[in-house]
Every structure is written in structure tokens, then in C-alpha cells.
Amino acid sequence: MDLNSTYIGRFFVNNFALLLISIVTLIIAIQHFKQHRRISTYTILTITSALLLAICSDLEFYAKATYVTGQEGLYYLAKACAVICYILRPACICFMILMSGHIIPRKYLWLFFVPLMINATIFLCAFIPGSAEIIFGFSKGDEGLGFVGGYLRYSVHIISALYLAYLVISVILNLKKKHFSSSIMLFVCTIFVIASVVIESFFNDSSTIQILNTVIVASTLVYYLYLFIQRTEIDGLTGLFNRETFYQDKRKMDTNITGVIQFDMNGLKYINDTFGHSEGDKALKTIADVISDSIKNNMYAYRLGGDEFVVLINRGEDKDPEETVIIFKEKLAKTGYHCSIGYSTRGNREISFKDLMKESEKAMYQDKEEFYKNAEFERRKAE
């Protein structure tokens, strides 16, 4: 068996798990591309980047180990592969963040790629003669190619750390939205990625440890599958918990529920009939966002269907519903939309959850009657 065959065999043996997980992930992402375009796109980019990173890492190792004086092709192969690896490491983490859903608003999304562009520019400059002492390069010797590194090569570690820090902060902030299980799952995946980055960066003097690729691919698969399963708990339009989750949570919390707030959008039919269902969807999303921004950490928001929303308060105080409604109304007033609201609390009463819901619903419909008596709204409909 020749040397090339030996190294090809070595690649498949060392990366068997990586290849297997990558193939499974790519098949799943491609199958569900139409349903989950954004998640699938960044999943495919993450997996492809990790695979390319693994291939380039092995090619670099092969070129350095087999180089002999005069074989300039192997020298440039090693350097090109090393440059690609330095560029892809933070890119894999970046794509994984975007896949997870922690995205900067679209108009600022380009800022998210600025560190990647800076990193790529630095390492592309490694091809400039004399840059080895500043960035990195290889010394030519009888025993192969030796690594020569400058201080700018640490940019890949700094930029990777920045992306990971952003991911950790996003996970913590996401807890406020009550997606605890999603945040915990992503946090666990992040910890493994951080550990692999630390091991490869600081405990890998011989450059023989190559675990980041496999960890990123495995974490991507685990989180992608989790997101896919979680779709059964989350309302696809608003991002709030759905009706089925509401029924599950009310059974689990039952006696710990101290209050209920019900919301029903006013004028949704008018918006749909006049401006189209896309505007109606926009209105529902806006209201859901206002609810999420108004509730406290012990409150859980659900979309029961149509324009109906409910918030369950777990072990709260009697003043919580009123305070939340005041905050909600202040925020909603800035959007131009309207909601009827009703709430009820257990206080010291021995009252069932069913009766609690009936009280809040009755108050909500009273509020709706008052709203539709408003001549100003009737005039808007007639315009």
C-alpha cells in the first residue's frame, strides 16, 4: 500500500464518527429544508465547514509529514490547508450560533460576520513572504515542515472566544422567554464546544488532537434534533408555548398557579379582511412579543389558537396580574393594536383552576364589550 492510500485510510479511520454523524445530519437537514429553511441552511453550513476543516487538518498533517527538500507543492499545500483551518474554526462556531436561532436583527446581521472577515484577512496575509514571524508559517527541514508562529495567529482563538461568549450570553438571556429546556440544551452543547476549543488551543503542543470538528458536528446534530422535537411544544407563528403545552403545564402546576391573565386581540378579522392575512400574522406576532416582554420570570405565556393568549402565574403574588397588565398596555399602546384583557387570582380562596379561568375569561369579555362600544374604533372600520 502506498503512502497516499495510507493517509486516506488514516483519515477515514480517525474521522469515522465525524463522517457518520455528518451524513445523518445532512440528510435530516436536506429533508426538512422547506419546512425549516433558516435552521437547515445554517446546519448544512456548519456541517460542511466542519467536514472541510477535518479534511484540511489531515491534508496539512500529511503534507508536513511527507515533505522533503525540493517538494514545494507539499509546502504550499500545508500552508493553504493551515490557512483554511484557521479561517474555518471560528466560522463553524458562527454558523452554529446562527443555526441555534440567536440572531442579531437582519439589518445588523452583517456585523456578526465582521470578526470572520477580519480573521480571514489576517490569515490570507500569511501567503505574503516574510509574514511567518507575525502570523504563521513553516520552516523547511530534513524531518519535514516545522511550525513557525507569530502573535497574530492568536486572533483565531480570540474571535472564537468572542463568538462563544456571545452564545453563552444569548443562552442566559433566552431564559427570560421561558424556553428553559432549549437554553439548557444549547448551553450543554456550548460547554462541550468550549472544552474542545480550550483543549486544542492550550493542550495540543504536538497538534495531534483534532476533536473540535467532531464536537461541533455532534452538538449541531443534537441541537438540530432537539429543535425539531421542540416544534411540538412551541407555536410556530408567535414563538410562545402552544395549546398542548398549556394543557400539560396546567396539569403539572395546577395548585401552584396563583393567577391567570387572558388576552384576546380586537379587530383581527378587520385586519385580515382589509389588509390580508400576512398583516394579521404580523399583528399576532407583535402582541406575542409584547406579552413576552411584559411578563415576569414566574409567568408562562401561551397561544391557545387564533387571537387567544393566556398567561399562567406560578407561585406569584396577588398584585402580579395587575402590574403585568399595566406594563402590557403601556407597551401595546406603542404598536397601534388592541387587546381585551381579563385576569383573576386565587388569593386565599379555595378555587379550582377551571373557575380561575372562567373568572378571567368573563373579565376579558366584559373588557371586549367595552372596547367595541367605542365609536372611534367603529369609525376606523368604516374608513
LINCOR-V71531 format. One record per residue. N is the residue number from 0. SS is DSSP state (~ for helix, > for strand, _ for the rest). PSI is psi in radians with two decimals (none if undefined). D_CENTER is the distance of its C-alpha to the mean C-alpha in Angstrom with 1 decimal. Layout:
N,SS,PSI,D_CENTER + N,SS,PSI,D_CENTER
//
This chain:
0,_,2.27,45.9 + 1,_,3.01,45.2 + 2,~,-0.68,42.8 + 3,~,-0.77,40.3 + 4,~,-0.64,40.1 + 5,~,-0.78,39.7 + 6,~,-0.52,36.6 + 7,~,-0.76,35.1 + 8,~,-0.69,35.8 + 9,~,-0.71,34.4 + 10,~,-0.83,31.1 + 11,~,-0.62,30.8 + 12,~,-0.83,31.8 + 13,~,-0.45,29.5 + 14,_,0.41,26.5 + 15,~,-0.82,27.3 + 16,~,-0.72,24.4 + 17,~,-0.81,22.0 + 18,~,-0.74,23.7 + 19,~,-0.86,23.7 + 20,~,-0.67,20.1 + 21,~,-0.77,19.2 + 22,~,-0.79,21.7 + 23,~,-0.79,20.4 + 24,~,-0.77,16.7 + 25,~,-0.71,18.0 + 26,~,-0.79,20.3 + 27,~,-0.78,17.8 + 28,~,-0.71,15.5 + 29,~,-0.70,18.6 + 30,~,-0.59,20.1 + 31,_,0.38,17.3 + 32,_,-0.74,16.7 + 33,_,-0.65,18.5 + 34,_,-0.64,16.8 + 35,_,1.20,13.1 + 36,~,-0.85,13.8 + 37,~,-0.88,10.6 + 38,~,-0.77,8.7 + 39,~,-0.68,12.0 + 40,~,-0.88,12.8 + 41,~,-0.47,10.1 + 42,~,-0.80,10.9 + 43,~,-0.73,14.5 + 44,~,-0.71,14.2 + 45,~,-0.85,12.7 + 46,~,-0.77,15.5 + 47,~,-0.74,18.1 + 48,~,-0.73,17.6 + 49,~,-0.69,17.8 + 50,~,-0.79,20.9 + 51,~,-0.64,22.5 + 52,~,-0.73,22.0 + 53,~,-0.75,23.8 + 54,~,-0.80,26.5 + 55,~,-0.62,27.2 + 56,~,-0.75,27.3 + 57,~,-0.64,30.0 + 58,~,-0.67,31.8 + 59,~,-0.79,32.0 + 60,~,-0.76,33.4 + 61,~,-0.81,35.9 + 62,~,-0.72,37.1 + 63,~,-0.66,37.6 + 64,~,-0.51,39.4 + 65,~,-0.04,41.7 + 66,_,2.37,42.6 + 67,_,2.77,46.2 + 68,_,2.26,48.1 + 69,_,-0.29,48.3 + 70,_,1.34,45.3 + 71,~,-0.45,43.4 + 72,~,-0.73,41.2 + 73,~,-0.61,39.6 + 74,~,-0.85,39.2 + 75,~,-0.53,37.3 + 76,~,-0.79,35.2 + 77,~,-0.73,34.2 + 78,~,-0.75,33.4 + 79,~,-0.76,31.4 + 80,~,-0.68,29.3 + 81,~,-0.73,28.8 + 82,~,-0.80,27.6 + 83,~,-0.71,25.1 + 84,~,-0.76,23.8 + 85,~,-0.61,23.5 + 86,~,-0.67,21.6 + 87,~,-0.46,19.2 + 88,~,-0.98,18.2 + 89,~,-0.46,15.9 + 90,~,-0.71,14.9 + 91,~,-0.76,13.5 + 92,~,-0.70,11.3 + 93,~,-0.85,10.4 + 94,~,-0.60,9.6 + 95,~,-0.69,7.5 + 96,~,-0.80,5.2 + 97,~,-0.61,5.6 + 98,~,-0.62,5.4 + 99,~,-0.31,2.2 + 100,_,-0.04,2.8 + 101,_,1.47,3.8 + 102,_,2.44,6.8 + 103,_,2.57,10.4 + 104,_,2.52,12.9 + 105,~,-0.69,14.3 + 106,~,-0.30,17.6 + 107,~,0.10,16.1 + 108,~,-0.57,13.8 + 109,~,-0.52,16.7 + 110,~,-0.51,16.7 + 111,~,-0.46,13.5 + 112,~,-0.10,15.7 + 113,~,-0.82,18.8 + 114,~,-0.65,18.5 + 115,~,-0.73,18.2 + 116,~,-0.68,21.3 + 117,~,-0.80,23.1 + 118,~,-0.76,22.5 + 119,~,-0.71,23.7 + 120,~,-0.75,26.7 + 121,~,-0.85,27.7 + 122,~,-0.40,27.8 + 123,~,-0.48,29.4 + 124,~,-0.17,32.1 + 125,~,-0.30,32.9 + 126,~,-0.23,35.1 + 127,_,2.26,37.4 + 128,_,2.38,40.5 + 129,_,0.10,40.8 + 130,_,-0.08,37.1 + 131,_,-0.66,37.0 + 132,_,-0.31,38.0 + 133,_,-0.76,35.3 + 134,_,-1.52,32.3 + 135,>,2.90,33.2 + 136,>,-2.96,35.7 + 137,>,2.38,37.9 + 138,>,2.45,41.6 + 139,>,2.21,43.9 + 140,>,3.09,46.0 + 141,_,-0.42,48.1 + 142,_,0.33,45.4 + 143,>,-2.77,42.7 + 144,>,2.30,40.2 + 145,>,2.51,39.4 + 146,>,2.39,36.3 + 147,>,2.13,36.9 + 148,>,2.49,34.2 + 149,_,3.07,34.0 + 150,~,-0.43,32.0 + 151,~,-0.28,29.7 + 152,~,-0.33,28.2 + 153,~,-0.12,26.3 + 154,~,-0.59,24.1 + 155,~,-0.63,21.8 + 156,~,-0.70,21.4 + 157,~,-0.80,21.0 + 158,~,-0.69,18.3 + 159,~,-0.71,16.4 + 160,~,-0.66,16.9 + 161,~,-0.77,15.7 + 162,~,-0.74,12.3 + 163,~,-0.67,12.1 + 164,~,-0.73,13.5 + 165,~,-0.73,10.9 + 166,~,-0.76,8.1 + 167,~,-0.79,10.7 + 168,~,-0.72,11.6 + 169,~,-0.70,8.3 + 170,~,-0.78,8.4 + 171,~,-0.79,12.0 + 172,~,-0.54,11.8 + 173,~,-0.30,9.6 + 174,~,-0.51,12.6 + 175,~,-0.43,14.7 + 176,~,0.08,13.2 + 177,_,0.18,14.6 + 178,_,1.06,11.7 + 179,~,-0.83,13.2 + 180,~,-0.68,13.0 + 181,~,-0.76,9.2 + 182,~,-0.71,9.0 + 183,~,-0.75,11.9 + 184,~,-0.80,10.9 + 185,~,-0.64,7.9 + 186,~,-0.74,10.6 + 187,~,-0.80,13.1 + 188,~,-0.72,11.4 + 189,~,-0.72,11.0 + 190,~,-0.74,14.7 + 191,~,-0.69,15.9 + 192,~,-0.77,14.5 + 193,~,-0.77,16.1 + 194,~,-0.72,19.2 + 195,~,-0.64,19.6 + 196,~,-0.77,19.4 + 197,~,-0.78,22.0 + 198,~,-0.81,24.2 + 199,~,-0.53,24.3 + 200,~,-0.64,24.8 + 201,~,-0.20,27.4 + 202,_,0.66,29.0 + 203,_,0.93,29.5 + 204,_,-0.62,32.7 + 205,_,-0.04,33.9 + 206,_,0.50,30.7 + 207,_,-0.24,31.0 + 208,_,2.07,27.7 + 209,_,1.39,25.0 + 210,_,-0.28,22.2 + 211,~,-0.73,19.1 + 212,~,-0.90,18.9 + 213,~,-0.68,19.3 + 214,~,-0.76,16.9 + 215,~,-0.79,14.0 + 216,~,-0.79,15.1 + 217,~,-0.74,15.6 + 218,~,-0.69,12.3 + 219,~,-0.78,10.6 + 220,~,-0.83,13.2 + 221,~,-0.82,12.9 + 222,~,-0.62,9.2 + 223,~,-0.81,9.9 + 224,~,-0.66,13.0 + 225,~,-0.78,11.6 + 226,~,-0.68,9.4 + 227,~,-0.76,12.7 + 228,~,-0.65,14.8 + 229,~,-0.35,13.0 + 230,_,-0.39,13.9 + 231,_,-0.25,17.3 + 232,_,-0.35,16.6 + 233,>,2.44,14.8 + 234,_,2.16,16.7 + 235,_,-0.54,15.4 + 236,_,-0.81,16.9 + 237,_,-0.37,16.1 + 238,_,-0.04,13.1 + 239,_,2.98,15.8 + 240,>,2.63,17.2 + 241,_,-3.09,19.7 + 242,~,-0.75,23.4 + 243,~,-0.72,23.4 + 244,~,-0.62,21.1 + 245,~,-0.83,23.6 + 246,~,-0.68,26.5 + 247,~,-0.78,25.0 + 248,~,-0.65,24.2 + 249,~,-0.55,27.6 + 250,~,-0.69,29.3 + 251,~,-0.73,27.5 + 252,~,-0.65,28.0 + 253,~,-1.59,31.2 + 254,~,-0.27,33.7 + 255,~,-0.13,31.1 + 256,>,2.03,30.2 + 257,>,-0.21,32.2 + 258,>,2.75,31.4 + 259,>,2.39,30.1 + 260,>,2.25,29.1 + 261,>,2.45,29.3 + 262,>,2.46,28.4 + 263,>,2.09,29.8 + 264,>,2.44,29.2 + 265,>,2.31,32.5 + 266,_,0.28,33.4 + 267,~,-0.72,30.6 + 268,~,-0.69,33.3 + 269,~,-0.74,34.9 + 270,~,-0.79,31.7 + 271,~,-0.78,31.1 + 272,~,-0.57,34.8 + 273,~,-0.75,35.2 + 274,~,-0.15,32.0 + 275,_,2.78,30.4 + 276,~,-0.42,27.6 + 277,~,-0.66,24.9 + 278,~,-0.60,26.0 + 279,~,-0.73,26.2 + 280,~,-0.71,22.6 + 281,~,-0.71,21.7 + 282,~,-0.77,23.9 + 283,~,-0.70,22.3 + 284,~,-0.74,18.8 + 285,~,-0.79,20.4 + 286,~,-0.72,22.2 + 287,~,-0.70,19.2 + 288,~,-0.69,17.4 + 289,~,-0.70,20.8 + 290,~,-0.81,21.1 + 291,~,-0.64,17.7 + 292,~,-0.25,18.9 + 293,~,-0.43,22.3 + 294,_,2.78,22.0 + 295,_,3.10,22.3 + 296,_,-0.38,20.6 + 297,_,0.31,23.1 + 298,>,2.56,22.5 + 299,>,2.23,20.6 + 300,>,2.43,20.2 + 301,>,2.59,20.8 + 302,>,2.03,21.7 + 303,>,-0.29,24.8 + 304,>,2.63,25.3 + 305,_,-2.20,26.7 + 306,_,0.43,26.9 + 307,>,2.27,27.1 + 308,>,2.66,24.8 + 309,>,2.55,25.5 + 310,>,2.22,24.5 + 311,>,2.36,25.7 + 312,>,2.10,26.8 + 313,>,2.01,26.8 + 314,_,0.87,29.7 + 315,_,-3.02,29.9 + 316,_,2.82,32.9 + 317,_,-0.50,35.2 + 318,_,-0.20,34.3 + 319,~,-0.84,30.5 + 320,~,-0.79,30.7 + 321,~,-0.77,33.0 + 322,~,-0.72,31.0 + 323,~,-0.72,27.8 + 324,~,-0.69,29.7 + 325,~,-0.80,31.2 + 326,~,-0.75,27.8 + 327,~,-0.81,26.5 + 328,~,-0.66,29.6 + 329,~,-0.75,29.5 + 330,~,-0.68,26.0 + 331,~,-0.57,26.8 + 332,~,-0.47,30.0 + 333,_,-0.21,28.2 + 334,_,-0.39,26.6 + 335,_,-0.03,29.9 + 336,_,2.92,29.0 + 337,>,2.55,30.9 + 338,>,2.51,30.3 + 339,>,2.43,32.9 + 340,>,2.44,32.1 + 341,>,2.52,33.8 + 342,>,2.79,33.3 + 343,>,2.70,35.2 + 344,>,2.69,35.4 + 345,_,-0.68,37.2 + 346,_,-2.28,38.8 + 347,_,0.17,41.6 + 348,_,2.60,42.2 + 349,_,1.59,42.2 + 350,_,2.45,40.3 + 351,_,2.81,38.3 + 352,~,-0.64,34.8 + 353,~,-0.77,36.3 + 354,~,-0.57,38.6 + 355,~,-0.75,35.9 + 356,~,-0.69,34.1 + 357,~,-0.71,37.4 + 358,~,-0.81,38.2 + 359,~,-0.62,34.9 + 360,~,-0.72,35.3 + 361,~,-0.75,38.9 + 362,~,-0.63,38.0 + 363,~,-0.76,35.3 + 364,~,-0.52,37.9 + 365,~,-0.72,40.4 + 366,~,-0.64,38.0 + 367,~,-0.70,37.5 + 368,~,-0.72,41.3 + 369,~,-0.67,41.7 + 370,~,-0.80,39.1 + 371,~,-0.13,40.8 + 372,_,-0.19,44.1 + 373,_,2.05,42.9 + 374,~,-0.52,45.0 + 375,~,-0.74,42.6 + 376,~,-0.68,39.9 + 377,~,-0.63,42.7 + 378,~,-0.67,43.7 + 379,~,-0.69,40.2 + 380,~,-0.58,40.3 + 381,~,-0.31,43.6 + 382,_,none,42.8
//
